[in-house]
Amino acid sequence: MIKEITILPGKDKNDHKENFDQITLKAGETISIVGPTGSGKTAFITDIELLAQGDTSTGRYILINGKKPAEEVRYDPAQKPIAMITQNTKCFADLSVEEFLYIHARARKINNKKIVNDTMRLANKFTGEKITLQNKVTLLSGGQTRSLLIADALLIGAAPIILLDEIENAGIFKQEVIEIIKSTSKIIIFVTHDPVIALLTKKRLIMSNGGVRKIVSQNESESGAAKNLLEYDQKMGVIRENLRAGFEITKELVSANFA
């Protein structure tokens, strides 16, 4: 049972110690990582995914429940408690969605066939491009692939720690992803440029020059701003899905959503 993970500081690109003593995330908490391109966001979550022990370029250490993780947890994919879904996630196996999910379920020693259908239904809540069990995984779009892998990580992988790298760029319904995963007892870390995602998390790390520069906690003003931005983003989503479906964007549609 993973109750928490702790990140101990490393160094930025100029070999200066990062500006924190330790960052501890407990089960059920969400945090976002923000900063300009090249500031070290992806390197931060990669250290977590690797369960780094001072052996990466940043020199960070990752602890599980306050202790150094066992070697088998670090290096055995079947035991690793982390699912990382990035912008470059690809599935190379020429399998159908059904075959892909069954293979993963068997690898996790899950014999309940219902979980495959449940996973696909959850994935379809995240994307406007519906997925079927017969679809080839290699032919899925980027948004479909990430939606499938997020659902897979939540239900079949049952990973207690989920790392999501810029999911807003994948053409998925991020509001649905956020609401569902925030209702779990998992540790969720978002790398994002999206203000909606950043403001919806209780804490966010500000990255600069390869290191953590600042840790910001959500306040009442930001919580209100997040609610307003989310409503606006949902309205934009209606327009976007109409465009993707080939419908004409009329004054009436715009007025109905932005009155």
C-alpha beads as a LAMMPS data file, in Angstrom:
LAMMPS data file: protein, C-alpha beads

259 atoms
258 bonds

1 atom types
1 bond types

-500.0 500.0 xlo xhi
-500.0 500.0 ylo yhi
-500.0 500.0 zlo zhi

Masses

1 110.0

Atoms # bond

1 1 1 0.000 0.000 0.000
2 1 1 1.469 3.329 -1.076
3 1 1 0.431 6.088 1.299
4 1 1 2.820 8.750 0.052
5 1 1 5.812 9.563 -2.097
6 1 1 8.531 12.039 -1.211
7 1 1 10.778 13.942 -3.599
8 1 1 14.119 15.078 -2.196
9 1 1 15.779 18.010 -3.966
10 1 1 18.397 17.772 -6.650
11 1 1 20.125 20.495 -8.640
12 1 1 19.112 22.779 -11.482
13 1 1 21.041 23.228 -14.746
14 1 1 23.550 25.503 -12.976
15 1 1 24.159 22.937 -10.209
16 1 1 22.277 25.046 -7.659
17 1 1 20.230 23.133 -5.056
18 1 1 16.487 23.252 -5.701
19 1 1 14.403 25.623 -3.614
20 1 1 12.675 23.089 -1.319
21 1 1 13.561 20.691 1.470
22 1 1 11.209 17.905 0.411
23 1 1 7.892 17.478 -1.375
24 1 1 5.544 14.826 0.011
25 1 1 2.397 13.793 -1.857
26 1 1 -0.196 11.664 -0.122
27 1 1 -2.794 9.305 -1.611
28 1 1 -5.677 11.298 -3.074
29 1 1 -3.640 14.450 -3.704
30 1 1 -3.199 16.171 -7.057
31 1 1 -0.422 18.555 -8.035
32 1 1 0.452 20.367 -11.254
33 1 1 3.865 21.259 -12.636
34 1 1 4.110 24.442 -14.676
35 1 1 6.834 26.466 -16.337
36 1 1 8.130 27.460 -19.769
37 1 1 9.340 24.947 -22.329
38 1 1 12.719 23.568 -21.280
39 1 1 12.262 24.425 -17.611
40 1 1 12.512 20.805 -16.448
41 1 1 8.879 19.721 -16.084
42 1 1 9.178 16.411 -17.927
43 1 1 12.519 15.652 -16.246
44 1 1 10.790 16.052 -12.869
45 1 1 8.117 13.446 -13.554
46 1 1 10.662 11.205 -15.282
47 1 1 12.624 11.125 -12.018
48 1 1 9.445 9.995 -10.269
49 1 1 8.721 7.358 -12.929
50 1 1 12.287 6.019 -12.570
51 1 1 12.101 6.212 -8.762
52 1 1 15.418 8.030 -9.023
53 1 1 18.059 7.483 -6.371
54 1 1 20.504 10.247 -7.202
55 1 1 21.316 8.429 -10.436
56 1 1 19.735 10.851 -12.927
57 1 1 21.038 14.170 -14.245
58 1 1 19.095 16.100 -11.580
59 1 1 20.367 14.117 -8.599
60 1 1 16.897 13.837 -7.046
61 1 1 15.817 11.019 -4.721
62 1 1 12.315 9.512 -4.634
63 1 1 11.058 7.751 -1.503
64 1 1 7.959 5.574 -1.128
65 1 1 6.296 5.699 2.291
66 1 1 9.404 7.460 3.539
67 1 1 11.803 4.726 2.419
68 1 1 14.082 3.941 -0.501
69 1 1 12.153 1.709 -2.941
70 1 1 13.287 -1.899 -3.328
71 1 1 15.249 -2.774 -6.465
72 1 1 12.474 -5.019 -7.786
73 1 1 9.988 -2.167 -7.464
74 1 1 12.303 0.092 -9.469
75 1 1 13.135 -2.330 -12.251
76 1 1 10.307 -4.893 -12.515
77 1 1 7.521 -3.371 -14.699
78 1 1 4.950 -5.682 -13.099
79 1 1 5.729 -4.245 -9.657
80 1 1 6.269 -0.596 -10.517
81 1 1 3.480 1.449 -8.877
82 1 1 3.602 4.246 -11.438
83 1 1 1.859 4.869 -14.763
84 1 1 3.327 7.647 -16.908
85 1 1 1.422 8.894 -19.956
86 1 1 3.272 11.402 -22.101
87 1 1 2.787 13.320 -25.335
88 1 1 4.884 10.681 -27.097
89 1 1 3.098 7.596 -25.787
90 1 1 2.827 4.980 -28.537
91 1 1 1.656 1.390 -28.683
92 1 1 3.617 -0.633 -31.184
93 1 1 1.866 -3.985 -30.883
94 1 1 -0.476 -4.733 -33.797
95 1 1 -3.339 -5.699 -31.505
96 1 1 -6.982 -4.811 -31.256
97 1 1 -8.082 -2.730 -28.275
98 1 1 -9.718 -5.848 -26.833
99 1 1 -6.528 -7.933 -27.189
100 1 1 -4.394 -5.145 -25.733
101 1 1 -6.588 -4.825 -22.652
102 1 1 -6.951 -8.596 -22.136
103 1 1 -3.175 -9.073 -22.274
104 1 1 -2.629 -6.354 -19.695
105 1 1 -5.388 -7.745 -17.469
106 1 1 -3.836 -11.228 -17.593
107 1 1 -0.407 -9.777 -16.806
108 1 1 -1.962 -8.166 -13.731
109 1 1 -3.605 -11.494 -12.844
110 1 1 -7.097 -10.047 -13.330
111 1 1 -9.541 -12.707 -14.553
112 1 1 -12.651 -10.537 -14.555
113 1 1 -13.578 -10.063 -18.241
114 1 1 -15.906 -7.202 -17.330
115 1 1 -12.924 -4.958 -16.666
116 1 1 -12.091 -4.804 -20.390
117 1 1 -15.517 -3.387 -21.265
118 1 1 -15.411 -1.087 -18.251
119 1 1 -12.016 0.245 -19.360
120 1 1 -13.203 0.941 -22.882
121 1 1 -16.330 2.716 -21.608
122 1 1 -14.202 4.886 -19.337
123 1 1 -11.840 5.711 -22.219
124 1 1 -14.809 6.838 -24.294
125 1 1 -15.761 9.341 -21.604
126 1 1 -12.441 11.042 -22.264
127 1 1 -12.600 11.358 -26.056
128 1 1 -15.088 12.485 -28.677
129 1 1 -13.614 9.949 -31.127
130 1 1 -15.302 6.772 -29.947
131 1 1 -13.160 3.676 -29.467
132 1 1 -14.376 0.132 -30.138
133 1 1 -12.908 -3.156 -28.978
134 1 1 -12.193 -4.042 -32.604
135 1 1 -10.084 -0.939 -33.315
136 1 1 -6.388 -1.589 -33.896
137 1 1 -4.367 0.139 -31.184
138 1 1 -1.779 1.258 -33.746
139 1 1 -4.494 3.069 -35.734
140 1 1 -5.906 5.082 -32.830
141 1 1 -5.436 8.831 -32.864
142 1 1 -3.286 10.537 -30.240
143 1 1 -6.347 11.522 -28.226
144 1 1 -7.836 8.028 -28.417
145 1 1 -4.542 6.423 -27.409
146 1 1 -4.086 8.648 -24.366
147 1 1 -7.720 8.204 -23.360
148 1 1 -7.314 4.431 -23.564
149 1 1 -4.058 4.450 -21.601
150 1 1 -5.435 6.716 -18.871
151 1 1 -8.466 4.441 -18.454
152 1 1 -6.179 1.401 -18.523
153 1 1 -3.941 2.908 -15.826
154 1 1 -6.938 3.690 -13.630
155 1 1 -8.779 0.360 -13.904
156 1 1 -6.454 -2.424 -15.056
157 1 1 -3.047 -1.118 -14.055
158 1 1 -4.529 0.207 -10.817
159 1 1 -1.373 2.306 -10.485
160 1 1 -1.431 4.312 -7.227
161 1 1 0.696 7.050 -8.846
162 1 1 -0.250 8.501 -12.252
163 1 1 1.888 11.000 -14.162
164 1 1 0.172 12.899 -16.993
165 1 1 2.324 14.969 -19.347
166 1 1 0.373 17.722 -21.147
167 1 1 -2.838 15.743 -21.682
168 1 1 -4.615 18.913 -22.795
169 1 1 -2.755 18.681 -26.114
170 1 1 -4.129 15.237 -26.868
171 1 1 -7.656 16.142 -27.974
172 1 1 -9.345 14.632 -24.908
173 1 1 -12.008 15.901 -22.529
174 1 1 -9.702 17.040 -19.754
175 1 1 -12.564 18.039 -17.451
176 1 1 -13.818 14.454 -17.397
177 1 1 -10.296 13.128 -16.807
178 1 1 -9.715 15.538 -13.937
179 1 1 -13.042 14.872 -12.206
180 1 1 -12.747 11.093 -12.412
181 1 1 -9.155 10.828 -11.262
182 1 1 -9.636 13.373 -8.475
183 1 1 -12.338 11.103 -7.058
184 1 1 -9.824 8.272 -6.651
185 1 1 -7.296 7.701 -3.880
186 1 1 -4.396 7.988 -6.308
187 1 1 -1.523 10.456 -6.384
188 1 1 -1.931 12.418 -9.619
189 1 1 0.738 14.702 -11.077
190 1 1 -0.045 16.884 -14.100
191 1 1 2.567 18.529 -16.293
192 1 1 0.621 21.288 -17.967
193 1 1 0.489 24.640 -19.743
194 1 1 -3.279 24.742 -19.257
195 1 1 -4.503 27.294 -16.657
196 1 1 -7.653 25.257 -15.979
197 1 1 -5.674 22.184 -14.931
198 1 1 -3.066 24.227 -13.047
199 1 1 -5.663 26.123 -11.013
200 1 1 -7.778 23.036 -10.246
201 1 1 -4.936 21.281 -8.398
202 1 1 -4.349 22.031 -4.725
203 1 1 -0.661 22.712 -5.280
204 1 1 1.573 23.510 -8.217
205 1 1 5.298 23.474 -8.709
206 1 1 6.876 26.332 -10.656
207 1 1 9.844 25.093 -12.671
208 1 1 12.743 27.195 -13.938
209 1 1 16.147 26.305 -15.384
210 1 1 15.710 22.600 -14.645
211 1 1 14.722 22.961 -10.999
212 1 1 11.779 23.713 -8.714
213 1 1 11.743 27.486 -8.114
214 1 1 8.555 27.777 -6.066
215 1 1 5.656 25.801 -4.602
216 1 1 2.246 27.498 -4.691
217 1 1 -0.859 26.374 -2.781
218 1 1 -4.331 27.000 -4.203
219 1 1 -6.172 29.860 -2.497
220 1 1 -9.820 30.930 -2.479
221 1 1 -9.320 33.429 -5.303
222 1 1 -7.670 30.820 -7.519
223 1 1 -10.395 28.303 -6.737
224 1 1 -13.005 30.784 -7.982
225 1 1 -10.964 31.584 -11.071
226 1 1 -10.644 27.863 -11.809
227 1 1 -14.422 27.450 -11.671
228 1 1 -14.948 30.325 -14.113
229 1 1 -12.252 29.092 -16.472
230 1 1 -13.682 25.579 -16.384
231 1 1 -17.127 26.852 -17.409
232 1 1 -15.559 28.814 -20.276
233 1 1 -13.481 25.807 -21.298
234 1 1 -16.558 23.576 -21.378
235 1 1 -18.312 26.058 -23.674
236 1 1 -15.262 26.119 -25.925
237 1 1 -15.446 22.324 -25.955
238 1 1 -18.951 22.449 -27.420
239 1 1 -17.726 24.679 -30.249
240 1 1 -14.696 22.465 -30.826
241 1 1 -16.736 19.262 -31.061
242 1 1 -19.163 20.894 -33.498
243 1 1 -16.238 21.963 -35.664
244 1 1 -14.763 18.468 -35.589
245 1 1 -18.127 16.998 -36.566
246 1 1 -18.292 19.259 -39.613
247 1 1 -21.133 21.514 -38.451
248 1 1 -21.323 25.198 -39.280
249 1 1 -20.672 27.473 -36.329
250 1 1 -23.642 29.808 -36.274
251 1 1 -24.246 32.983 -34.309
252 1 1 -26.988 31.122 -32.448
253 1 1 -24.581 28.388 -31.321
254 1 1 -21.988 30.917 -30.162
255 1 1 -24.628 33.022 -28.420
256 1 1 -26.077 29.970 -26.682
257 1 1 -22.663 29.111 -25.223
258 1 1 -21.246 32.564 -24.555
259 1 1 -24.302 34.613 -23.682

Bonds

1 1 1 2
2 1 2 3
3 1 3 4
4 1 4 5
5 1 5 6
6 1 6 7
7 1 7 8
8 1 8 9
9 1 9 10
10 1 10 11
11 1 11 12
12 1 12 13
13 1 13 14
14 1 14 15
15 1 15 16
16 1 16 17
17 1 17 18
18 1 18 19
19 1 19 20
20 1 20 21
21 1 21 22
22 1 22 23
23 1 23 24
24 1 24 25
25 1 25 26
26 1 26 27
27 1 27 28
28 1 28 29
29 1 29 30
30 1 30 31
31 1 31 32
32 1 32 33
33 1 33 34
34 1 34 35
35 1 35 36
36 1 36 37
37 1 37 38
38 1 38 39
39 1 39 40
40 1 40 41
41 1 41 42
42 1 42 43
43 1 43 44
44 1 44 45
45 1 45 46
46 1 46 47
47 1 47 48
48 1 48 49
49 1 49 50
50 1 50 51
51 1 51 52
52 1 52 53
53 1 53 54
54 1 54 55
55 1 55 56
56 1 56 57
57 1 57 58
58 1 58 59
59 1 59 60
60 1 60 61
61 1 61 62
62 1 62 63
63 1 63 64
64 1 64 65
65 1 65 66
66 1 66 67
67 1 67 68
68 1 68 69
69 1 69 70
70 1 70 71
71 1 71 72
72 1 72 73
73 1 73 74
74 1 74 75
75 1 75 76
76 1 76 77
77 1 77 78
78 1 78 79
79 1 79 80
80 1 80 81
81 1 81 82
82 1 82 83
83 1 83 84
84 1 84 85
85 1 85 86
86 1 86 87
87 1 87 88
88 1 88 89
89 1 89 90
90 1 90 91
91 1 91 92
92 1 92 93
93 1 93 94
94 1 94 95
95 1 95 96
96 1 96 97
97 1 97 98
98 1 98 99
99 1 99 100
100 1 100 101
101 1 101 102
102 1 102 103
103 1 103 104
104 1 104 105
105 1 105 106
106 1 106 107
107 1 107 108
108 1 108 109
109 1 109 110
110 1 110 111
111 1 111 112
112 1 112 113
113 1 113 114
114 1 114 115
115 1 115 116
116 1 116 117
117 1 117 118
118 1 118 119
119 1 119 120
120 1 120 121
121 1 121 122
122 1 122 123
123 1 123 124
124 1 124 125
125 1 125 126
126 1 126 127
127 1 127 128
128 1 128 129
129 1 129 130
130 1 130 131
131 1 131 132
132 1 132 133
133 1 133 134
134 1 134 135
135 1 135 136
136 1 136 137
137 1 137 138
138 1 138 139
139 1 139 140
140 1 140 141
141 1 141 142
142 1 142 143
143 1 143 144
144 1 144 145
145 1 145 146
146 1 146 147
147 1 147 148
148 1 148 149
149 1 149 150
150 1 150 151
151 1 151 152
152 1 152 153
153 1 153 154
154 1 154 155
155 1 155 156
156 1 156 157
157 1 157 158
158 1 158 159
159 1 159 160
160 1 160 161
161 1 161 162
162 1 162 163
163 1 163 164
164 1 164 165
165 1 165 166
166 1 166 167
167 1 167 168
168 1 168 169
169 1 169 170
170 1 170 171
171 1 171 172
172 1 172 173
173 1 173 174
174 1 174 175
175 1 175 176
176 1 176 177
177 1 177 178
178 1 178 179
179 1 179 180
180 1 180 181
181 1 181 182
182 1 182 183
183 1 183 184
184 1 184 185
185 1 185 186
186 1 186 187
187 1 187 188
188 1 188 189
189 1 189 190
190 1 190 191
191 1 191 192
192 1 192 193
193 1 193 194
194 1 194 195
195 1 195 196
196 1 196 197
197 1 197 198
198 1 198 199
199 1 199 200
200 1 200 201
201 1 201 202
202 1 202 203
203 1 203 204
204 1 204 205
205 1 205 206
206 1 206 207
207 1 207 208
208 1 208 209
209 1 209 210
210 1 210 211
211 1 211 212
212 1 212 213
213 1 213 214
214 1 214 215
215 1 215 216
216 1 216 217
217 1 217 218
218 1 218 219
219 1 219 220
220 1 220 221
221 1 221 222
222 1 222 223
223 1 223 224
224 1 224 225
225 1 225 226
226 1 226 227
227 1 227 228
228 1 228 229
229 1 229 230
230 1 230 231
231 1 231 232
232 1 232 233
233 1 233 234
234 1 234 235
235 1 235 236
236 1 236 237
237 1 237 238
238 1 238 239
239 1 239 240
240 1 240 241
241 1 241 242
242 1 242 243
243 1 243 244
244 1 244 245
245 1 245 246
246 1 246 247
247 1 247 248
248 1 248 249
249 1 249 250
250 1 250 251
251 1 251 252
252 1 252 253
253 1 253 254
254 1 254 255
255 1 255 256
256 1 256 257
257 1 257 258
258 1 258 259
